[in-house]
């Protein structure tokens, strides 16, 4: 691939995996140690463009799919086709289709949840994990997720609103470019503050920060104009179903070497109890191989774009410890 800028070095293909067609963006040498990037809502593979360029330049094979329901990947109509098991199944089948045995995993937002579950269910496929924004959330046998959100935030909270069948139609009436500008740069950070009513009624001028371009926003808007938002919302609609299905993993630990990174301005970091869980031993108890927690001062939710260089370096510094494969080095001599 031509090296003219990050986008030029990215290869696109469609892979059949787990019964669906998945759109995958790749960069870097095909024989390099592989890194799987899993995006969140409302995003696409594109959220990882900076990290892909950084790691590809350092010899890693970067693989960033659009998750089930997003972008160029198939979107099954049935809400119940978006459980943790389907999406983790997609990731495992994708690795199989690409001939990748063990992989480094990097997740953000919903992609972080998928990554925690991938490590919980198939630790044998993961060399190490770098997760951004959303901490591991151990299953509480007595507390269903939606009950928790309703109690904590009320029925108007976006997670509760997203449960309504057909709610995706609310997005159809939005100016999508404006929506993505607001969603990605909103001061209270990201999807956690997503009130479509507030977004529609707001007429404040949005000045894009240096880290987000008109081109970035146009790409997201053009893809979502084609796909709509139902796929992404279906992940939220499976919260309680996931809780039911994951019952056998109550109390199970994530047995994968892990680094966790969060911005101190990320609402996910400010959910009740989350900070205490991360810093007072809960996360380390549930993720015993947790090596590092990094809190990035003044950073929001879409941290891999907002602090692209810093996050890329954090990922590289961590995974390179695991990637010196002596046999591979020798074969080059």
Phi, psi and omega in degrees: 000146180295149182262023182282081180082165186299317185296323183294332184274003182262131179256140180244140172207165176250131183238134174279122182211129176055036175081004176231160175271123181249131172275128183232133172257137181226152171210163179087171184293138183292341180260006179282164174301136190269144176235124179259123181254126182241118186274173180245206182247141351265089188230191180209180174311330188301335180300340184260009188304321183290315181294323179297316180296316183298312184282326177299321180294342181255017171092009179267146173270110185262130182232116182231099178279157158283127180293160175317128178091353184243147167052232184275003179267147183302149181234090177305146185285328186287124180306321185289000177270014183239027180285170176307322184289323177296313189285322173294321176301321177299315183297315180296315180295325178295315177301316179299314183297329182268001179071030181256122180280290178247146189222151166279139182241133177232122182232157178215137175060232178301327177297331176290320178297315177300319181294317176302316182292323176301317181290327178291318187271325185225060180300337180294344182261358188241125178281316178196159185237135166240113182247140183244137165082310186248115181290161173303141180237096183297146182288126176262115189304333187256353188240107175289141184305315185293325175300317179300311182295320179296317179296315187286323191233350181088167186292344182274355179297143188303322180298323179288316179301319183297343181289335186296126178303136179081003183300335180303336179298333178299329182285334186297332183274356183279152165283105191295323179299316179295319179303312182292324176301316182289316184297320187274337183248355185307135188300320180282010169070116160058197190295343183297339182248024191282095171249111183297325179301310181298320181296320182290324185276342181288136176238021182289145180291131179257116175263123181290138175289167184300334186271000179228126184254164175303324181296318178300312183294320179297322180298309179301312183299319183291322180291314181292333176298327179280317190270332190074188189245000185302316181304310180297319181293332182296335175297317178294325182288346178262007183303310181289323178298317176302317181301320178293313185291332184275008181310319180297341182261014174303126178080357179289147181257153176274110187258061181221139175301131192221142168236134181240133184231133178215146174278142182285356175256012182275125180301330179300333180282340185256005172302146181308128174087347187291314181300315179299319180298317182290317191260348185249023171103349181294312181296319180294326178294317185275338178234077190301334181265025176293116183267331191201140169239126181243122175253119185264115185296133173075008182258150182262213189278318186271060197291329183286347173260316183296319180238053191306308185297314182300315181292318179302317181293319178301316181295312183298313182301326182280309188287337182293337177298331185261353192257004176279098179263107187303325181295321182292319180298316182296321185294343180278339185294000000 
